[in-house]
Amino acid sequence: MFTIGLKLNIRSLAEPVVLGSALIHLVIPCLVFTFGFSVLFSLPLDTALLLAIALSFSSTVLAAKVLESKRELRALHGRIAIGILIIQDLAALAVLSMYSGQSPSLWALLVFLLPLLRPLLYWLMSIAQHDELLVLMGAVLAIAVGGMGFEAVGLSSEVGALVMGLLLANHPRAQELSKALWGLKEVLLISFFLQIGMAGLPDANALLFAVALAIVLPLKGVLFFALLIAFRLRARNAFLGSLSLTAYSEFGLIVASSILEEWLVPLAIAVALSFVIAAPFNRLAHSLFDRWEKHLTRFERHARHPDEHPVNLGTATVLVLGMGRTRSAAYDFFRNKGLEVVGIDSDPNKSDNQRHVYYGDIEDVGFWHQLDIRGLSAVTLATPELESKLIASRELRKAGFTGQLLLAFIFKMKPSRCIVPVSIKLTY
């Protein structure tokens, strides 16, 4: 929960496609599974509801691993998938808090004073220069300060870890801390699965239960695809996003371990089977979409998501990717040479029709499928991330671009304080 808090962006979670898809997908499977468990297994309503909630979540670990391995975490479908997963994790946290049976004390009101500690936490982040110190500080804040501190005042330890992560979310080194804790989180996750495996051997009923859930697993992906299409995503992004979310969640096991211990082993087998099924399909996601594209695009809506509107380059001959303070110098350099230039940036706030700067996510593979580059003679890769440069250059060459790929650098000349852009030609 601490790492989730580090990544939490309230503004992005409030997007209709993220919030709407997550909540609707939480409600529909809950109703279906609750009805099925109550009728077919004759379970009590509260047990059936808790099992349904646990099975309605998607695997954060599998989705993050798949998107990271394909370098699609920052693509549109990746960002939406991670946002949906965060909403689901918050819902799981709410369930844990409701059924924990803890009653907060009056000291719990001190939680509202925690934002006053943000300058101190930022200072600690700044002085933790080494990776080992950063990991140690993150563990102490999550476990000791957040977890044990919140438990001491009668609140959930998971809530405490989430709040500590939220306090650091806007720090420049928040993502660095999240990456540093990734290895520790994997070790703890493996230990959690080992603990579940040592809880007992499955019987025939548990295996049948897991197989039945594996059979209905594709319906989970179909529902996600339908919801993302309904929120105006193109078929490609809807397919890739829904496929990454098609697996039962390890977070459901955490809920079960705290509330439904007798169902822990059957749920663990179901989660493992869903990983076995979903992982190969995710590796082949792009080739599968290419094979089924004609059928899937029929479901697209005419109105598109704002992030998927095609960019019109007009008669421009030079394209500048990235429009930060220093990257703007590259744009001005080419424009002063009398060339027709268009800029693209992933920050919507930098869009400017007067200056011919448009919004576009260059790390989204689908962005390049709808961009007409036939009039371009040169493209300047001026984004700060190396990964985005590699994605852009690879997709440009796939699209048949034969012009010059340039890397833009800037130098500050001390006597005049001017910014001089320098371009280096790349051979791909």
One Martini backbone bead per residue (centre of mass of N, CA, C, O) as a GRO file, in nm:
protein
  428
    1MET     BB    1   0.054   0.064  -0.016
    2PHE     BB    2   0.293   0.254  -0.026
    3THR     BB    3   0.345   0.232  -0.336
    4ILE     BB    4   0.067   0.331  -0.415
    5GLY     BB    5   0.092   0.613  -0.288
    6LEU     BB    6   0.335   0.705  -0.469
    7LYS     BB    7   0.138   0.674  -0.744
    8LEU     BB    8  -0.079   0.864  -0.656
    9ASN     BB    9  -0.328   1.027  -0.873
   10ILE     BB   10  -0.610   1.188  -0.836
   11ARG     BB   11  -0.659   1.304  -1.119
   12SER     BB   12  -0.636   1.031  -1.280
   13LEU     BB   13  -0.862   0.876  -1.113
   14ALA     BB   14  -1.098   1.086  -1.213
   15GLU     BB   15  -1.129   0.955  -1.462
   16PRO     BB   16  -1.386   0.807  -1.620
   17VAL     BB   17  -1.239   0.549  -1.729
   18VAL     BB   18  -1.128   0.465  -1.451
   19LEU     BB   19  -1.359   0.493  -1.245
   20GLY     BB   20  -1.585   0.359  -1.408
   21SER     BB   21  -1.457   0.083  -1.473
   22ALA     BB   22  -1.390  -0.003  -1.183
   23LEU     BB   23  -1.678   0.013  -1.057
   24ILE     BB   24  -1.838  -0.158  -1.259
   25HIS     BB   25  -1.649  -0.410  -1.234
   26LEU     BB   26  -1.716  -0.447  -0.932
   27VAL     BB   27  -2.029  -0.487  -0.944
   28ILE     BB   28  -2.093  -0.711  -1.151
   29PRO     BB   29  -1.928  -0.954  -1.036
   30CYS     BB   30  -2.053  -0.941  -0.756
   31LEU     BB   31  -2.340  -1.015  -0.841
   32VAL     BB   32  -2.276  -1.279  -0.990
   33PHE     BB   33  -2.112  -1.431  -0.770
   34THR     BB   34  -2.315  -1.408  -0.541
   35PHE     BB   35  -2.538  -1.566  -0.680
   36GLY     BB   36  -2.375  -1.825  -0.741
   37PHE     BB   37  -2.287  -1.896  -0.447
   38SER     BB   38  -2.575  -1.903  -0.325
   39VAL     BB   39  -2.699  -2.120  -0.522
   40LEU     BB   40  -2.470  -2.343  -0.578
   41PHE     BB   41  -2.331  -2.336  -0.262
   42SER     BB   42  -2.503  -2.225  -0.022
   43LEU     BB   43  -2.408  -1.956   0.081
   44PRO     BB   44  -2.371  -1.709   0.263
   45LEU     BB   45  -2.405  -1.384   0.187
   46ASP     BB   46  -2.140  -1.271   0.313
   47THR     BB   47  -1.947  -1.481   0.188
   48ALA     BB   48  -2.024  -1.440  -0.109
   49LEU     BB   49  -1.947  -1.138  -0.119
   50LEU     BB   50  -1.645  -1.164  -0.042
   51LEU     BB   51  -1.567  -1.352  -0.274
   52ALA     BB   52  -1.655  -1.159  -0.500
   53ILE     BB   53  -1.464  -0.930  -0.431
   54ALA     BB   54  -1.196  -1.091  -0.457
   55LEU     BB   55  -1.264  -1.169  -0.776
   56SER     BB   56  -1.287  -0.864  -0.898
   57PHE     BB   57  -1.000  -0.845  -0.900
   58SER     BB   58  -0.681  -0.751  -1.020
   59SER     BB   59  -0.355  -0.801  -1.110
   60THR     BB   60  -0.084  -0.608  -1.033
   61VAL     BB   61   0.166  -0.777  -1.088
   62LEU     BB   62   0.108  -0.876  -1.376
   63ALA     BB   63   0.052  -0.604  -1.512
   64ALA     BB   64   0.321  -0.465  -1.441
   65LYS     BB   65   0.507  -0.673  -1.572
   66VAL     BB   66   0.396  -0.663  -1.860
   67LEU     BB   67   0.420  -0.353  -1.910
   68GLU     BB   68   0.723  -0.333  -1.844
   69SER     BB   69   0.836  -0.541  -2.055
   70LYS     BB   70   0.683  -0.358  -2.297
   71ARG     BB   71   0.691  -0.050  -2.235
   72GLU     BB   72   0.359   0.039  -2.123
   73LEU     BB   73   0.309   0.220  -1.866
   74ARG     BB   74   0.278   0.511  -2.041
   75ALA     BB   75   0.065   0.423  -2.188
   76LEU     BB   76  -0.261   0.451  -2.211
   77HIS     BB   77  -0.339   0.157  -2.127
   78GLY     BB   78  -0.144   0.152  -1.885
   79ARG     BB   79  -0.256   0.391  -1.719
   80ILE     BB   80  -0.544   0.279  -1.695
   81ALA     BB   81  -0.478   0.008  -1.561
   82ILE     BB   82  -0.338   0.124  -1.308
   83GLY     BB   83  -0.577   0.293  -1.213
   84ILE     BB   84  -0.773   0.056  -1.171
   85LEU     BB   85  -0.597  -0.096  -0.966
   86ILE     BB   86  -0.599   0.125  -0.750
   87ILE     BB   87  -0.902   0.126  -0.702
   88GLN     BB   88  -0.914  -0.171  -0.613
   89ASP     BB   89  -0.719  -0.145  -0.373
   90LEU     BB   90  -0.895   0.059  -0.221
   91ALA     BB   91  -1.137  -0.132  -0.193
   92ALA     BB   92  -0.986  -0.349  -0.032
   93LEU     BB   93  -0.915  -0.163   0.201
   94ALA     BB   94  -1.206  -0.105   0.285
   95VAL     BB   95  -1.281  -0.395   0.356
   96LEU     BB   96  -1.067  -0.441   0.574
   97SER     BB   97  -1.162  -0.209   0.759
   98MET     BB   98  -1.458  -0.311   0.808
   99TYR     BB   99  -1.353  -0.622   0.910
  100SER     BB  100  -1.141  -0.570   1.151
  101GLY     BB  101  -1.279  -0.446   1.430
  102GLN     BB  102  -1.173  -0.164   1.462
  103SER     BB  103  -1.147   0.108   1.699
  104PRO     BB  104  -1.100   0.423   1.716
  105SER     BB  105  -0.937   0.665   1.871
  106LEU     BB  106  -0.878   0.988   1.963
  107TRP     BB  107  -0.581   0.981   1.840
  108ALA     BB  108  -0.670   0.967   1.535
  109LEU     BB  109  -0.684   1.282   1.486
  110LEU     BB  110  -0.372   1.315   1.427
  111VAL     BB  111  -0.374   1.246   1.124
  112PHE     BB  112  -0.445   1.546   1.024
  113LEU     BB  113  -0.129   1.638   1.093
  114LEU     BB  114   0.065   1.498   0.885
  115PRO     BB  115   0.118   1.724   0.666
  116LEU     BB  116   0.330   1.871   0.859
  117LEU     BB  117   0.559   1.640   0.788
  118ARG     BB  118   0.652   1.683   0.494
  119PRO     BB  119   0.920   1.842   0.518
  120LEU     BB  120   1.066   1.612   0.670
  121LEU     BB  121   1.029   1.392   0.453
  122TYR     BB  122   1.174   1.547   0.226
  123TRP     BB  123   1.446   1.564   0.372
  124LEU     BB  124   1.492   1.258   0.390
  125MET     BB  125   1.487   1.210   0.085
  126SER     BB  126   1.733   1.398   0.014
  127ILE     BB  127   1.956   1.244   0.211
  128ALA     BB  128   1.891   0.969   0.059
  129GLN     BB  129   2.130   0.874  -0.166
  130HIS     BB  130   2.115   0.577  -0.120
  131ASP     BB  131   1.956   0.286  -0.183
  132GLU     BB  132   1.961   0.165   0.102
  133LEU     BB  133   1.841   0.413   0.250
  134LEU     BB  134   1.580   0.426   0.085
  135VAL     BB  135   1.469   0.149   0.164
  136LEU     BB  136   1.480   0.190   0.471
  137MET     BB  137   1.294   0.436   0.482
  138GLY     BB  138   1.046   0.305   0.349
  139ALA     BB  139   1.009   0.077   0.557
  140VAL     BB  140   0.973   0.256   0.808
  141LEU     BB  141   0.730   0.423   0.709
  142ALA     BB  142   0.540   0.181   0.646
  143ILE     BB  143   0.568   0.003   0.914
  144ALA     BB  144   0.618   0.191   1.161
  145VAL     BB  145   0.464   0.457   1.109
  146GLY     BB  146   0.213   0.358   0.954
  147GLY     BB  147   0.134   0.080   1.066
  148MET     BB  148   0.190   0.097   1.383
  149GLY     BB  149   0.074   0.380   1.425
  150PHE     BB  150  -0.224   0.318   1.340
  151GLU     BB  151  -0.270   0.078   1.532
  152ALA     BB  152  -0.235   0.245   1.801
  153VAL     BB  153  -0.519   0.418   1.709
  154GLY     BB  154  -0.721   0.202   1.554
  155LEU     BB  155  -0.600   0.158   1.271
  156SER     BB  156  -0.510   0.068   0.973
  157SER     BB  157  -0.209  -0.028   0.840
  158GLU     BB  158  -0.276   0.015   0.539
  159VAL     BB  159  -0.356   0.311   0.567
  160GLY     BB  160  -0.085   0.410   0.674
  161ALA     BB  161   0.088   0.336   0.428
  162LEU     BB  162  -0.074   0.505   0.224
  163VAL     BB  163  -0.036   0.784   0.356
  164MET     BB  164   0.274   0.792   0.340
  165GLY     BB  165   0.280   0.779   0.033
  166LEU     BB  166   0.114   1.038  -0.022
  167LEU     BB  167   0.317   1.242   0.113
  168LEU     BB  168   0.544   1.149  -0.128
  169ALA     BB  169   0.427   1.169  -0.426
  170ASN     BB  170   0.554   1.477  -0.503
  171HIS     BB  171   0.827   1.380  -0.504
  172PRO     BB  172   1.096   1.347  -0.717
  173ARG     BB  173   1.174   1.048  -0.563
  174ALA     BB  174   0.925   0.855  -0.568
  175GLN     BB  175   0.992   0.662  -0.806
  176GLU     BB  176   1.262   0.568  -0.692
  177LEU     BB  177   1.143   0.440  -0.437
  178SER     BB  178   0.956   0.240  -0.579
  179LYS     BB  179   1.185   0.085  -0.726
  180ALA     BB  180   1.352   0.011  -0.470
  181LEU     BB  181   1.092  -0.162  -0.347
  182TRP     BB  182   1.035  -0.390  -0.551
  183GLY     BB  183   1.208  -0.625  -0.441
  184LEU     BB  184   1.078  -0.635  -0.158
  185LYS     BB  185   0.790  -0.689  -0.259
  186GLU     BB  186   0.855  -0.963  -0.395
  187VAL     BB  187   0.950  -1.112  -0.143
  188LEU     BB  188   0.685  -1.078   0.016
  189LEU     BB  189   0.504  -1.218  -0.194
  190ILE     BB  190   0.642  -1.493  -0.189
  191SER     BB  191   0.599  -1.537   0.115
  192PHE     BB  192   0.292  -1.533   0.098
  193PHE     BB  193   0.263  -1.782  -0.089
  194LEU     BB  194   0.410  -1.978   0.099
  195GLN     BB  195   0.213  -1.952   0.331
  196ILE     BB  196  -0.029  -2.062   0.173
  197GLY     BB  197   0.098  -2.337   0.090
  198MET     BB  198   0.135  -2.418   0.410
  199ALA     BB  199  -0.176  -2.436   0.497
  200GLY     BB  200  -0.247  -2.655   0.262
  201LEU     BB  201  -0.412  -2.898   0.094
  202PRO     BB  202  -0.597  -2.967  -0.167
  203ASP     BB  203  -0.900  -3.059  -0.266
  204ALA     BB  204  -1.137  -3.140  -0.488
  205ASN     BB  205  -1.313  -2.887  -0.444
  206ALA     BB  206  -1.088  -2.677  -0.485
  207LEU     BB  207  -1.021  -2.757  -0.778
  208LEU     BB  208  -1.303  -2.714  -0.899
  209PHE     BB  209  -1.323  -2.418  -0.822
  210ALA     BB  210  -1.074  -2.320  -0.985
  211VAL     BB  211  -1.164  -2.422  -1.266
  212ALA     BB  212  -1.427  -2.261  -1.282
  213LEU     BB  213  -1.285  -1.982  -1.268
  214ALA     BB  214  -1.108  -2.025  -1.523
  215ILE     BB  215  -1.345  -2.044  -1.728
  216VAL     BB  216  -1.460  -1.739  -1.651
  217LEU     BB  217  -1.220  -1.542  -1.706
  218PRO     BB  218  -1.278  -1.415  -1.995
  219LEU     BB  219  -1.517  -1.235  -1.894
  220LYS     BB  220  -1.340  -1.023  -1.763
  221GLY     BB  221  -1.212  -0.913  -2.028
  222VAL     BB  222  -1.474  -0.849  -2.180
  223LEU     BB  223  -1.576  -0.636  -1.982
  224PHE     BB  224  -1.338  -0.443  -2.007
  225PHE     BB  225  -1.362  -0.395  -2.309
  226ALA     BB  226  -1.650  -0.276  -2.303
  227LEU     BB  227  -1.587  -0.037  -2.113
  228LEU     BB  228  -1.358   0.100  -2.279
  229ILE     BB  229  -1.533   0.143  -2.528
  230ALA     BB  230  -1.754   0.313  -2.383
  231PHE     BB  231  -1.502   0.527  -2.315
  232ARG     BB  232  -1.364   0.575  -2.619
  233LEU     BB  233  -1.177   0.361  -2.695
  234ARG     BB  234  -0.982   0.199  -2.874
  235ALA     BB  235  -0.938  -0.124  -2.954
  236ARG     BB  236  -0.641  -0.152  -2.886
  237ASN     BB  237  -0.642  -0.032  -2.595
  238ALA     BB  238  -0.873  -0.209  -2.488
  239PHE     BB  239  -0.735  -0.482  -2.535
  240LEU     BB  240  -0.466  -0.439  -2.381
  241GLY     BB  241  -0.592  -0.353  -2.111
  242SER     BB  242  -0.779  -0.603  -2.059
  243LEU     BB  243  -0.557  -0.822  -2.071
  244SER     BB  244  -0.391  -0.710  -1.821
  245LEU     BB  245  -0.671  -0.761  -1.630
  246THR     BB  246  -0.675  -1.088  -1.679
  247ALA     BB  247  -0.675  -1.152  -1.342
  248TYR     BB  248  -0.646  -1.258  -1.047
  249SER     BB  249  -0.594  -1.138  -0.724
  250GLU     BB  250  -0.368  -1.110  -0.459
  251PHE     BB  251  -0.552  -0.922  -0.288
  252GLY     BB  252  -0.774  -1.132  -0.239
  253LEU     BB  253  -0.593  -1.299  -0.045
  254ILE     BB  254  -0.568  -1.086   0.173
  255VAL     BB  255  -0.866  -1.078   0.237
  256ALA     BB  256  -0.895  -1.385   0.300
  257SER     BB  257  -0.676  -1.402   0.530
  258SER     BB  258  -0.856  -1.203   0.719
  259ILE     BB  259  -1.166  -1.342   0.668
  260LEU     BB  260  -1.129  -1.626   0.465
  261GLU     BB  261  -0.948  -1.887   0.551
  262GLU     BB  262  -1.107  -2.140   0.421
  263TRP     BB  263  -1.059  -1.996   0.112
  264LEU     BB  264  -0.756  -1.963   0.045
  265VAL     BB  265  -0.668  -2.210  -0.126
  266PRO     BB  266  -0.873  -2.193  -0.364
  267LEU     BB  267  -0.790  -1.902  -0.442
  268ALA     BB  268  -0.491  -1.957  -0.500
  269ILE     BB  269  -0.539  -2.151  -0.737
  270ALA     BB  270  -0.699  -1.952  -0.912
  271VAL     BB  271  -0.474  -1.743  -0.939
  272ALA     BB  272  -0.261  -1.929  -1.066
  273LEU     BB  273  -0.430  -2.007  -1.317
  274SER     BB  274  -0.463  -1.716  -1.424
  275PHE     BB  275  -0.162  -1.674  -1.478
  276VAL     BB  276  -0.123  -1.910  -1.680
  277ILE     BB  277  -0.329  -1.790  -1.886
  278ALA     BB  278  -0.247  -1.476  -1.915
  279ALA     BB  279   0.058  -1.457  -1.983
  280PRO     BB  280   0.068  -1.560  -2.283
  281PHE     BB  281  -0.139  -1.352  -2.396
  282ASN     BB  282   0.031  -1.098  -2.323
  283ARG     BB  283   0.279  -1.165  -2.504
  284LEU     BB  284   0.056  -1.176  -2.766
  285ALA     BB  285  -0.117  -0.916  -2.792
  286HIS     BB  286  -0.040  -0.777  -3.066
  287SER     BB  287  -0.082  -1.024  -3.253
  288LEU     BB  288  -0.379  -1.069  -3.175
  289PHE     BB  289  -0.485  -0.800  -3.273
  290ASP     BB  290  -0.396  -0.824  -3.568
  291ARG     BB  291  -0.582  -1.073  -3.618
  292TRP     BB  292  -0.860  -0.922  -3.477
  293GLU     BB  293  -0.911  -0.628  -3.582
  294LYS     BB  294  -1.167  -0.641  -3.764
  295HIS     BB  295  -1.353  -0.728  -3.523
  296LEU     BB  296  -1.285  -0.511  -3.296
  297THR     BB  297  -1.340  -0.235  -3.455
  298ARG     BB  298  -1.658  -0.259  -3.461
  299PHE     BB  299  -1.685  -0.145  -3.148
  300GLU     BB  300  -1.627   0.132  -3.207
  301ARG     BB  301  -1.653   0.457  -3.147
  302HIS     BB  302  -1.681   0.764  -3.287
  303ALA     BB  303  -1.612   0.867  -3.027
  304ARG     BB  304  -1.325   0.990  -2.861
  305HIS     BB  305  -1.079   1.002  -2.671
  306PRO     BB  306  -0.889   1.274  -2.596
  307ASP     BB  307  -0.608   1.098  -2.621
  308GLU     BB  308  -0.706   0.995  -2.943
  309HIS     BB  309  -0.663   1.230  -3.109
  310PRO     BB  310  -0.557   1.322  -3.397
  311VAL     BB  311  -0.265   1.450  -3.546
  312ASN     BB  312  -0.209   1.744  -3.740
  313LEU     BB  313   0.076   1.833  -3.941
  314GLY     BB  314   0.036   1.914  -4.220
  315THR     BB  315   0.323   2.096  -4.368
  316ALA     BB  316   0.529   1.975  -4.201
  317THR     BB  317   0.897   1.887  -4.176
  318VAL     BB  318   0.916   1.921  -3.855
  319LEU     BB  319   0.958   1.719  -3.557
  320VAL     BB  320   0.893   1.780  -3.206
  321LEU     BB  321   0.970   1.581  -2.919
  322GLY     BB  322   0.915   1.789  -2.686
  323MET     BB  323   0.815   2.089  -2.459
  324GLY     BB  324   1.012   2.205  -2.281
  325ARG     BB  325   1.224   2.444  -2.197
  326THR     BB  326   1.458   2.318  -2.370
  327ARG     BB  327   1.291   2.205  -2.615
  328SER     BB  328   1.191   2.483  -2.725
  329ALA     BB  329   1.461   2.560  -2.858
  330ALA     BB  330   1.435   2.364  -3.097
  331TYR     BB  331   1.184   2.486  -3.217
  332ASP     BB  332   1.297   2.778  -3.257
  333PHE     BB  333   1.536   2.704  -3.436
  334PHE     BB  334   1.372   2.596  -3.683
  335ARG     BB  335   1.186   2.842  -3.721
  336ASN     BB  336   1.424   3.052  -3.772
  337LYS     BB  337   1.500   2.881  -4.046
  338GLY     BB  338   1.202   2.850  -4.199
  339LEU     BB  339   1.059   2.611  -4.078
  340GLU     BB  340   0.814   2.371  -4.048
  341VAL     BB  341   0.671   2.325  -3.722
  342VAL     BB  342   0.604   2.052  -3.487
  343GLY     BB  343   0.472   1.991  -3.164
  344ILE     BB  344   0.506   1.729  -2.905
  345ASP     BB  345   0.323   1.652  -2.596
  346SER     BB  346   0.224   1.482  -2.289
  347ASP     BB  347   0.133   1.770  -2.200
  348PRO     BB  348  -0.161   1.942  -2.218
  349ASN     BB  349  -0.051   2.231  -2.114
  350LYS     BB  350   0.143   2.263  -2.392
  351SER     BB  351  -0.072   2.333  -2.567
  352ASP     BB  352  -0.047   2.521  -2.898
  353ASN     BB  353  -0.187   2.649  -3.178
  354GLN     BB  354  -0.003   2.897  -3.240
  355ARG     BB  355   0.269   2.701  -3.215
  356HIS     BB  356   0.221   2.404  -3.293
  357VAL     BB  357   0.120   2.246  -3.021
  358TYR     BB  358   0.062   1.907  -2.924
  359TYR     BB  359  -0.105   1.641  -2.807
  360GLY     BB  360   0.098   1.340  -2.719
  361ASP     BB  361   0.160   0.987  -2.685
  362ILE     BB  362   0.462   0.845  -2.779
  363GLU     BB  363   0.425   0.567  -2.599
  364ASP     BB  364   0.186   0.518  -2.784
  365VAL     BB  365   0.137   0.308  -3.037
  366GLY     BB  366  -0.137   0.423  -3.149
  367PHE     BB  367  -0.037   0.706  -3.229
  368TRP     BB  368   0.130   0.605  -3.492
  369HIS     BB  369  -0.122   0.484  -3.654
  370GLN     BB  370  -0.250   0.808  -3.688
  371LEU     BB  371   0.016   0.925  -3.825
  372ASP     BB  372   0.116   1.158  -4.068
  373ILE     BB  373   0.466   1.133  -4.212
  374ARG     BB  374   0.515   1.206  -4.523
  375GLY     BB  375   0.622   1.526  -4.481
  376LEU     BB  376   0.875   1.436  -4.336
  377SER     BB  377   1.243   1.496  -4.280
  378ALA     BB  378   1.239   1.549  -3.954
  379VAL     BB  379   1.326   1.424  -3.617
  380THR     BB  380   1.312   1.537  -3.279
  381LEU     BB  381   1.452   1.401  -2.981
  382ALA     BB  382   1.337   1.583  -2.674
  383THR     BB  383   1.308   1.386  -2.459
  384PRO     BB  384   1.412   1.287  -2.138
  385GLU     BB  385   1.350   0.992  -2.210
  386LEU     BB  386   1.486   0.711  -2.341
  387GLU     BB  387   1.238   0.532  -2.389
  388SER     BB  388   1.083   0.732  -2.575
  389LYS     BB  389   1.296   0.741  -2.795
  390LEU     BB  390   1.286   0.441  -2.873
  391ILE     BB  391   0.987   0.424  -2.944
  392ALA     BB  392   0.982   0.644  -3.163
  393SER     BB  393   1.199   0.529  -3.353
  394ARG     BB  394   1.066   0.254  -3.399
  395GLU     BB  395   0.786   0.357  -3.509
  396LEU     BB  396   0.893   0.526  -3.744
  397ARG     BB  397   1.026   0.289  -3.898
  398LYS     BB  398   0.768   0.116  -3.921
  399ALA     BB  399   0.616   0.358  -4.088
  400GLY     BB  400   0.857   0.455  -4.308
  401PHE     BB  401   1.074   0.639  -4.203
  402THR     BB  402   1.363   0.814  -4.389
  403GLY     BB  403   1.464   1.026  -4.225
  404GLN     BB  404   1.578   1.227  -3.976
  405LEU     BB  405   1.728   1.153  -3.664
  406LEU     BB  406   1.725   1.362  -3.370
  407LEU     BB  407   1.931   1.489  -3.114
  408ALA     BB  408   1.873   1.708  -2.841
  409PHE     BB  409   2.079   1.970  -2.722
  410ILE     BB  410   2.201   2.182  -2.448
  411PHE     BB  411   2.372   2.502  -2.396
  412LYS     BB  412   2.513   2.710  -2.150
  413MET     BB  413   2.624   3.033  -2.198
  414LYS     BB  414   2.767   3.237  -1.975
  415PRO     BB  415   2.799   3.519  -2.105
  416SER     BB  416   2.483   3.511  -2.243
  417ARG     BB  417   2.269   3.295  -2.150
  418CYS     BB  418   2.233   3.096  -2.377
  419ILE     BB  419   2.057   2.872  -2.598
  420VAL     BB  420   2.201   2.585  -2.766
  421PRO     BB  421   2.114   2.381  -3.013
  422VAL     BB  422   2.199   2.030  -3.065
  423SER     BB  423   2.230   1.803  -3.332
  424ILE     BB  424   2.205   1.442  -3.374
  425LYS     BB  425   2.252   1.194  -3.583
  426LEU     BB  426   2.072   0.897  -3.647
  427THR     BB  427   2.120   0.545  -3.661
  428TYR     BB  428   1.886   0.261  -3.705
   0.00000   0.00000   0.00000
